[in-house]
């Protein structure tokens, strides 16, 4: 598998981030793990952590590096190319993503 390939786990992690957002749109890996496990049981907490970090690195998610757990939300200005590939992959897996809302304006409290 290459770094450009999108896995089913990555799609499910993104789906969980968009579905399990708290105040200001932020969520933790723990909440994402619970959301993924409810739909697709084959994703470990370590995989969730790796996939949220990757989605933040490619510009689809924003990351707030806070203690005790990093927080993630959909970027206010996501990388539309990667987001389109993520949506195409979701369709290929037979689980299309709903319309993806952008996160709140940059600077909103985590």
N, C-alpha and C positions, 0 to 999 in steps of 0.2 A: 504494500500500500504506500502511495506517495503522499506528500504533504498536501497536494492539491485535491485529493479525493475527499469527498464528504461522506461520512459514515451515518448509519441510521442513528447511532448514539448521539452524534452531533445535532442531528435534526430534532431528536426528542429532547435534548437539553435546551435547545433554543425554544422549542415549543413550551417547555416548562417555565423558562424565564419569562416569556410573554404572558403566560397564564397565571403565575403565582407571584405577582408583584404586590409589594406592600405600599405604604405611604411613599409618595414621590417616585414610585415605580421601581424601587430597589428590592432585591431579593438576595438571599444567601445560597451557597452551595447546598446547605442542609435542606432548605425548602425546595430547591430544584431537585435534589435526590428523591425526596418524598413524592414530588410531582411526576418524575419519570417512573418511579417504581409503581405508581398507581396505574400507569398505562403500559409500560414496557419493562418488565422485571429484570432485564439482562444488563443493567448499567450499574456499576459499583460507584461508591462515593469518590474513589480515586479517579475514575473515568470522568465523572461529572466535573470534578475540579480541573482536570486537564482540558476538557472541552470548553468550559467557561473561560479559561485562560486563553485558549486558542481563539475563541470568538471575540474576546477583548483585543487580542493582538492584531487580528485582521480588521478591526474597526466596526464590527457589528454590535458589540456590547461595550458599555462603559464600565470601568471598574473603579470602585472606591476602596482604597487600601486602608481599611480601618480595623481596629481591634475590637472584639475577638475574632471576627470573620469578615473577609472581603465581601463587598456587596456588588451586585451586577444589575444592570438594566439595559434596555435597548438604547443604543446610541441615538442622540438627537439628530445626528447627521451620519447615518450608517453608510458603510461601503455598499453602494447599490449593486455593484457587480457581484460581489460575494453573496449578498442577500438574495439576488436573483438566482444564483447557482444553488443556494440553500433551498429556496422554494422549488426549483426544478427537481432537486434530489428528493425532497419530501413527496412530490407528485410521483416520482419514479418508485418510491417505496410504498405507494398506495395510501399515503396519509398526508394530503395537502395541508399546508399551513393556512390558518385564517389570515385575514388582512393584518399586517404587522404595523402596530402603532409605533411612532417614534417616541423616544423617551422625552421627559420634560426638558425644558431649556437647560443648557449647561449652567452650572452654578447652583442648582436646586439642592437643598439639604439632603444628605443621605439618611 
